[in-house]
Amino acid sequence: MSQVNVGEEFRKAQAEPLLPVEKKLIGWSLGIGVVLLVILAIVNQLFPASI
């Protein structure tokens, strides 16, 4: 029984381009993340947390 070397298998695998739906999902995820970060910064300026 032979051992499978994961690193070697990754080196042998061909690179696959992203599908259009994957690109769209990445764009939406980044966009939502940036928008939520801006909203958090605005809320933090309006209502600062006092500990």
PDB file of N, CA, C and O in Angstrom:
ATOM      1  N   MET A   1       0.850  -1.184   0.000  1.00  0.00           N
ATOM      2  CA  MET A   1       0.000   0.000   0.000  1.00  0.00           C
ATOM      3  C   MET A   1       0.890   1.240   0.000  1.00  0.00           C
ATOM      4  O   MET A   1       1.743   1.393   0.875  1.00  0.00           O
ATOM      5  N   SER A   2       0.697   2.114  -0.964  1.00  0.00           N
ATOM      6  CA  SER A   2       1.560   3.289  -1.086  1.00  0.00           C
ATOM      7  C   SER A   2       0.926   4.500  -0.407  1.00  0.00           C
ATOM      8  O   SER A   2      -0.296   4.651  -0.371  1.00  0.00           O
ATOM      9  N   GLN A   3       1.780   5.341   0.121  1.00  0.00           N
ATOM     10  CA  GLN A   3       1.343   6.579   0.774  1.00  0.00           C
ATOM     11  C   GLN A   3       1.115   7.652  -0.280  1.00  0.00           C
ATOM     12  O   GLN A   3       1.895   7.776  -1.224  1.00  0.00           O
ATOM     13  N   VAL A   4       0.047   8.428  -0.121  1.00  0.00           N
ATOM     14  CA  VAL A   4      -0.248   9.528  -1.038  1.00  0.00           C
ATOM     15  C   VAL A   4       0.385  10.787  -0.478  1.00  0.00           C
ATOM     16  O   VAL A   4       0.113  11.173   0.659  1.00  0.00           O
ATOM     17  N   ASN A   5       1.234  11.431  -1.281  1.00  0.00           N
ATOM     18  CA  ASN A   5       1.874  12.682  -0.880  1.00  0.00           C
ATOM     19  C   ASN A   5       1.014  13.825  -1.408  1.00  0.00           C
ATOM     20  O   ASN A   5       0.941  14.054  -2.615  1.00  0.00           O
ATOM     21  N   VAL A   6       0.367  14.540  -0.490  1.00  0.00           N
ATOM     22  CA  VAL A   6      -0.572  15.589  -0.881  1.00  0.00           C
ATOM     23  C   VAL A   6       0.147  16.719  -1.622  1.00  0.00           C
ATOM     24  O   VAL A   6      -0.366  17.231  -2.617  1.00  0.00           O
ATOM     25  N   GLY A   7       1.304  17.099  -1.152  1.00  0.00           N
ATOM     26  CA  GLY A   7       2.054  18.171  -1.806  1.00  0.00           C
ATOM     27  C   GLY A   7       2.401  17.825  -3.241  1.00  0.00           C
ATOM     28  O   GLY A   7       2.314  18.672  -4.131  1.00  0.00           O
ATOM     29  N   GLU A   8       2.793  16.583  -3.465  1.00  0.00           N
ATOM     30  CA  GLU A   8       3.131  16.150  -4.819  1.00  0.00           C
ATOM     31  C   GLU A   8       1.908  16.160  -5.722  1.00  0.00           C
ATOM     32  O   GLU A   8       1.999  16.536  -6.891  1.00  0.00           O
ATOM     33  N   GLU A   9       0.773  15.752  -5.189  1.00  0.00           N
ATOM     34  CA  GLU A   9      -0.467  15.755  -5.970  1.00  0.00           C
ATOM     35  C   GLU A   9      -0.870  17.182  -6.346  1.00  0.00           C
ATOM     36  O   GLU A   9      -1.335  17.417  -7.461  1.00  0.00           O
ATOM     37  N   PHE A  10      -0.694  18.134  -5.426  1.00  0.00           N
ATOM     38  CA  PHE A  10      -1.012  19.531  -5.733  1.00  0.00           C
ATOM     39  C   PHE A  10      -0.092  20.079  -6.820  1.00  0.00           C
ATOM     40  O   PHE A  10      -0.532  20.844  -7.678  1.00  0.00           O
ATOM     41  N   ARG A  11       1.172  19.694  -6.788  1.00  0.00           N
ATOM     42  CA  ARG A  11       2.113  20.169  -7.814  1.00  0.00           C
ATOM     43  C   ARG A  11       1.768  19.600  -9.185  1.00  0.00           C
ATOM     44  O   ARG A  11       1.975  20.265 -10.200  1.00  0.00           O
ATOM     45  N   LYS A  12       1.245  18.382  -9.227  1.00  0.00           N
ATOM     46  CA  LYS A  12       0.902  17.759 -10.503  1.00  0.00           C
ATOM     47  C   LYS A  12      -0.422  18.274 -11.070  1.00  0.00           C
ATOM     48  O   LYS A  12      -0.645  18.201 -12.279  1.00  0.00           O
ATOM     49  N   ALA A  13      -1.293  18.790 -10.218  1.00  0.00           N
ATOM     50  CA  ALA A  13      -2.617  19.234 -10.669  1.00  0.00           C
ATOM     51  C   ALA A  13      -2.492  20.493 -11.523  1.00  0.00           C
ATOM     52  O   ALA A  13      -1.664  21.364 -11.253  1.00  0.00           O
ATOM     53  N   GLN A  14      -3.326  20.572 -12.554  1.00  0.00           N
ATOM     54  CA  GLN A  14      -3.328  21.751 -13.412  1.00  0.00           C
ATOM     55  C   GLN A  14      -4.169  22.851 -12.777  1.00  0.00           C
ATOM     56  O   GLN A  14      -5.158  22.578 -12.097  1.00  0.00           O
ATOM     57  N   ALA A  15      -3.765  24.096 -13.006  1.00  0.00           N
ATOM     58  CA  ALA A  15      -4.525  25.237 -12.497  1.00  0.00           C
ATOM     59  C   ALA A  15      -5.806  25.385 -13.313  1.00  0.00           C
ATOM     60  O   ALA A  15      -5.785  25.307 -14.541  1.00  0.00           O
ATOM     61  N   GLU A  16      -6.914  25.597 -12.618  1.00  0.00           N
ATOM     62  CA  GLU A  16      -8.195  25.773 -13.300  1.00  0.00           C
ATOM     63  C   GLU A  16      -8.641  27.224 -13.161  1.00  0.00           C
ATOM     64  O   GLU A  16      -8.584  27.784 -12.066  1.00  0.00           O
ATOM     65  N   PRO A  17      -9.086  27.842 -14.259  1.00  0.00           N
ATOM     66  CA  PRO A  17      -9.552  29.230 -14.160  1.00  0.00           C
ATOM     67  C   PRO A  17     -10.865  29.298 -13.383  1.00  0.00           C
ATOM     68  O   PRO A  17     -11.628  28.333 -13.324  1.00  0.00           O
ATOM     69  N   LEU A  18     -11.102  30.458 -12.794  1.00  0.00           N
ATOM     70  CA  LEU A  18     -12.349  30.663 -12.057  1.00  0.00           C
ATOM     71  C   LEU A  18     -13.521  30.756 -13.027  1.00  0.00           C
ATOM     72  O   LEU A  18     -13.405  31.325 -14.112  1.00  0.00           O
ATOM     73  N   LEU A  19     -14.633  30.194 -12.622  1.00  0.00           N
ATOM     74  CA  LEU A  19     -15.859  30.306 -13.412  1.00  0.00           C
ATOM     75  C   LEU A  19     -16.440  31.698 -13.233  1.00  0.00           C
ATOM     76  O   LEU A  19     -16.175  32.343 -12.219  1.00  0.00           O
ATOM     77  N   PRO A  20     -17.228  32.180 -14.194  1.00  0.00           N
ATOM     78  CA  PRO A  20     -17.838  33.507 -14.053  1.00  0.00           C
ATOM     79  C   PRO A  20     -18.682  33.641 -12.785  1.00  0.00           C
ATOM     80  O   PRO A  20     -18.688  34.700 -12.157  1.00  0.00           O
ATOM     81  N   VAL A  21     -19.391  32.586 -12.407  1.00  0.00           N
ATOM     82  CA  VAL A  21     -20.211  32.666 -11.202  1.00  0.00           C
ATOM     83  C   VAL A  21     -19.323  32.774  -9.957  1.00  0.00           C
ATOM     84  O   VAL A  21     -19.703  33.424  -8.983  1.00  0.00           O
ATOM     85  N   GLU A  22     -18.150  32.145  -9.982  1.00  0.00           N
ATOM     86  CA  GLU A  22     -17.223  32.257  -8.853  1.00  0.00           C
ATOM     87  C   GLU A  22     -16.658  33.675  -8.753  1.00  0.00           C
ATOM     88  O   GLU A  22     -16.510  34.217  -7.657  1.00  0.00           O
ATOM     89  N   LYS A  23     -16.346  34.267  -9.902  1.00  0.00           N
ATOM     90  CA  LYS A  23     -15.856  35.649  -9.901  1.00  0.00           C
ATOM     91  C   LYS A  23     -16.913  36.600  -9.358  1.00  0.00           C
ATOM     92  O   LYS A  23     -16.605  37.518  -8.599  1.00  0.00           O
ATOM     93  N   LYS A  24     -18.169  36.370  -9.756  1.00  0.00           N
ATOM     94  CA  LYS A  24     -19.262  37.213  -9.287  1.00  0.00           C
ATOM     95  C   LYS A  24     -19.446  37.053  -7.774  1.00  0.00           C
ATOM     96  O   LYS A  24     -19.679  38.038  -7.072  1.00  0.00           O
ATOM     97  N   LEU A  25     -19.343  35.829  -7.273  1.00  0.00           N
ATOM     98  CA  LEU A  25     -19.486  35.573  -5.849  1.00  0.00           C
ATOM     99  C   LEU A  25     -18.378  36.253  -5.059  1.00  0.00           C
ATOM    100  O   LEU A  25     -18.633  36.817  -3.996  1.00  0.00           O
ATOM    101  N   ILE A  26     -17.149  36.205  -5.567  1.00  0.00           N
ATOM    102  CA  ILE A  26     -16.032  36.874  -4.903  1.00  0.00           C
ATOM    103  C   ILE A  26     -16.269  38.380  -4.871  1.00  0.00           C
ATOM    104  O   ILE A  26     -16.044  39.022  -3.845  1.00  0.00           O
ATOM    105  N   GLY A  27     -16.722  38.946  -5.987  1.00  0.00           N
ATOM    106  CA  GLY A  27     -16.988  40.387  -6.049  1.00  0.00           C
ATOM    107  C   GLY A  27     -18.072  40.810  -5.079  1.00  0.00           C
ATOM    108  O   GLY A  27     -17.924  41.806  -4.370  1.00  0.00           O
ATOM    109  N   TRP A  28     -19.168  40.052  -5.044  1.00  0.00           N
ATOM    110  CA  TRP A  28     -20.254  40.370  -4.112  1.00  0.00           C
ATOM    111  C   TRP A  28     -19.782  40.261  -2.663  1.00  0.00           C
ATOM    112  O   TRP A  28     -20.125  41.111  -1.841  1.00  0.00           O
ATOM    113  N   SER A  29     -19.017  39.251  -2.345  1.00  0.00           N
ATOM    114  CA  SER A  29     -18.540  39.059  -0.976  1.00  0.00           C
ATOM    115  C   SER A  29     -17.638  40.212  -0.544  1.00  0.00           C
ATOM    116  O   SER A  29     -17.772  40.733   0.563  1.00  0.00           O
ATOM    117  N   LEU A  30     -16.725  40.603  -1.421  1.00  0.00           N
ATOM    118  CA  LEU A  30     -15.835  41.726  -1.091  1.00  0.00           C
ATOM    119  C   LEU A  30     -16.628  43.022  -0.967  1.00  0.00           C
ATOM    120  O   LEU A  30     -16.373  43.826  -0.070  1.00  0.00           O
ATOM    121  N   GLY A  31     -17.589  43.227  -1.869  1.00  0.00           N
ATOM    122  CA  GLY A  31     -18.398  44.443  -1.823  1.00  0.00           C
ATOM    123  C   GLY A  31     -19.212  44.531  -0.545  1.00  0.00           C
ATOM    124  O   GLY A  31     -19.253  45.582   0.094  1.00  0.00           O
ATOM    125  N   ILE A  32     -19.859  43.439  -0.168  1.00  0.00           N
ATOM    126  CA  ILE A  32     -20.645  43.434   1.067  1.00  0.00           C
ATOM    127  C   ILE A  32     -19.749  43.664   2.273  1.00  0.00           C
ATOM    128  O   ILE A  32     -20.128  44.380   3.200  1.00  0.00           O
ATOM    129  N   GLY A  33     -18.561  43.063   2.270  1.00  0.00           N
ATOM    130  CA  GLY A  33     -17.627  43.245   3.378  1.00  0.00           C
ATOM    131  C   GLY A  33     -17.198  44.695   3.528  1.00  0.00           C
ATOM    132  O   GLY A  33     -17.140  45.209   4.645  1.00  0.00           O
ATOM    133  N   VAL A  34     -16.896  45.361   2.422  1.00  0.00           N
ATOM    134  CA  VAL A  34     -16.472  46.769   2.466  1.00  0.00           C
ATOM    135  C   VAL A  34     -17.622  47.652   2.934  1.00  0.00           C
ATOM    136  O   VAL A  34     -17.422  48.543   3.760  1.00  0.00           O
ATOM    137  N   VAL A  35     -18.824  47.413   2.414  1.00  0.00           N
ATOM    138  CA  VAL A  35     -19.990  48.211   2.820  1.00  0.00           C
ATOM    139  C   VAL A  35     -20.256  48.052   4.311  1.00  0.00           C
ATOM    140  O   VAL A  35     -20.500  49.041   5.002  1.00  0.00           O
ATOM    141  N   LEU A  36     -20.213  46.831   4.811  1.00  0.00           N
ATOM    142  CA  LEU A  36     -20.455  46.613   6.234  1.00  0.00           C
ATOM    143  C   LEU A  36     -19.360  47.240   7.092  1.00  0.00           C
ATOM    144  O   LEU A  36     -19.640  47.725   8.189  1.00  0.00           O
ATOM    145  N   LEU A  37     -18.134  47.236   6.614  1.00  0.00           N
ATOM    146  CA  LEU A  37     -17.041  47.870   7.349  1.00  0.00           C
ATOM    147  C   LEU A  37     -17.243  49.379   7.434  1.00  0.00           C
ATOM    148  O   LEU A  37     -16.985  49.982   8.475  1.00  0.00           O
ATOM    149  N   VAL A  38     -17.707  49.996   6.338  1.00  0.00           N
ATOM    150  CA  VAL A  38     -17.984  51.433   6.338  1.00  0.00           C
ATOM    151  C   VAL A  38     -19.136  51.746   7.292  1.00  0.00           C
ATOM    152  O   VAL A  38     -19.068  52.716   8.047  1.00  0.00           O
ATOM    153  N   ILE A  39     -20.196  50.928   7.263  1.00  0.00           N
ATOM    154  CA  ILE A  39     -21.321  51.133   8.176  1.00  0.00           C
ATOM    155  C   ILE A  39     -20.856  51.021   9.625  1.00  0.00           C
ATOM    156  O   ILE A  39     -21.263  51.822  10.466  1.00  0.00           O
ATOM    157  N   LEU A  40     -20.015  50.044   9.924  1.00  0.00           N
ATOM    158  CA  LEU A  40     -19.492  49.890  11.280  1.00  0.00           C
ATOM    159  C   LEU A  40     -18.685  51.110  11.701  1.00  0.00           C
ATOM    160  O   LEU A  40     -18.797  51.560  12.842  1.00  0.00           O
ATOM    161  N   ALA A  41     -17.870  51.655  10.794  1.00  0.00           N
ATOM    162  CA  ALA A  41     -17.070  52.835  11.122  1.00  0.00           C
ATOM    163  C   ALA A  41     -17.967  54.032  11.391  1.00  0.00           C
ATOM    164  O   ALA A  41     -17.693  54.811  12.304  1.00  0.00           O
ATOM    165  N   ILE A  42     -19.048  54.197  10.603  1.00  0.00           N
ATOM    166  CA  ILE A  42     -19.968  55.310  10.806  1.00  0.00           C
ATOM    167  C   ILE A  42     -20.693  55.169  12.142  1.00  0.00           C
ATOM    168  O   ILE A  42     -20.801  56.139  12.892  1.00  0.00           O
ATOM    169  N   VAL A  43     -21.186  53.979  12.441  1.00  0.00           N
ATOM    170  CA  VAL A  43     -21.882  53.752  13.714  1.00  0.00           C
ATOM    171  C   VAL A  43     -20.923  53.970  14.873  1.00  0.00           C
ATOM    172  O   VAL A  43     -21.330  54.499  15.908  1.00  0.00           O
ATOM    173  N   ASN A  44     -19.683  53.584  14.731  1.00  0.00           N
ATOM    174  CA  ASN A  44     -18.702  53.772  15.796  1.00  0.00           C
ATOM    175  C   ASN A  44     -18.429  55.266  16.019  1.00  0.00           C
ATOM    176  O   ASN A  44     -18.192  55.684  17.152  1.00  0.00           O
ATOM    177  N   GLN A  45     -18.459  56.067  14.957  1.00  0.00           N
ATOM    178  CA  GLN A  45     -18.261  57.507  15.118  1.00  0.00           C
ATOM    179  C   GLN A  45     -19.481  58.161  15.775  1.00  0.00           C
ATOM    180  O   GLN A  45     -19.327  59.081  16.579  1.00  0.00           O
ATOM    181  N   LEU A  46     -20.668  57.705  15.447  1.00  0.00           N
ATOM    182  CA  LEU A  46     -21.885  58.289  16.005  1.00  0.00           C
ATOM    183  C   LEU A  46     -22.131  57.853  17.441  1.00  0.00           C
ATOM    184  O   LEU A  46     -22.570  58.652  18.268  1.00  0.00           O
ATOM    185  N   PHE A  47     -21.857  56.608  17.738  1.00  0.00           N
ATOM    186  CA  PHE A  47     -22.088  56.036  19.065  1.00  0.00           C
ATOM    187  C   PHE A  47     -20.814  55.336  19.557  1.00  0.00           C
ATOM    188  O   PHE A  47     -20.721  54.110  19.496  1.00  0.00           O
ATOM    189  N   PRO A  48     -19.840  56.102  20.041  1.00  0.00           N
ATOM    190  CA  PRO A  48     -18.582  55.471  20.478  1.00  0.00           C
ATOM    191  C   PRO A  48     -18.813  54.584  21.702  1.00  0.00           C
ATOM    192  O   PRO A  48     -19.625  54.903  22.570  1.00  0.00           O
ATOM    193  N   ALA A  49     -18.103  53.495  21.753  1.00  0.00           N
ATOM    194  CA  ALA A  49     -18.219  52.571  22.881  1.00  0.00           C
ATOM    195  C   ALA A  49     -17.374  53.095  24.037  1.00  0.00           C
ATOM    196  O   ALA A  49     -16.181  53.363  23.887  1.00  0.00           O
ATOM    197  N   SER A  50     -18.010  53.233  25.177  1.00  0.00           N
ATOM    198  CA  SER A  50     -17.281  53.677  26.365  1.00  0.00           C
ATOM    199  C   SER A  50     -17.229  52.523  27.364  1.00  0.00           C
ATOM    200  O   SER A  50     -18.254  51.997  27.796  1.00  0.00           O
ATOM    201  N   ILE A  51     -16.017  52.156  27.709  1.00  0.00           N
ATOM    202  CA  ILE A  51     -15.835  51.028  28.625  1.00  0.00           C
ATOM    203  C   ILE A  51     -15.503  51.538  30.000  1.00  0.00           C
ATOM    204  O   ILE A  51     -15.310  50.746  30.923  1.00  0.00           O
TER     205      ILE A  51
END
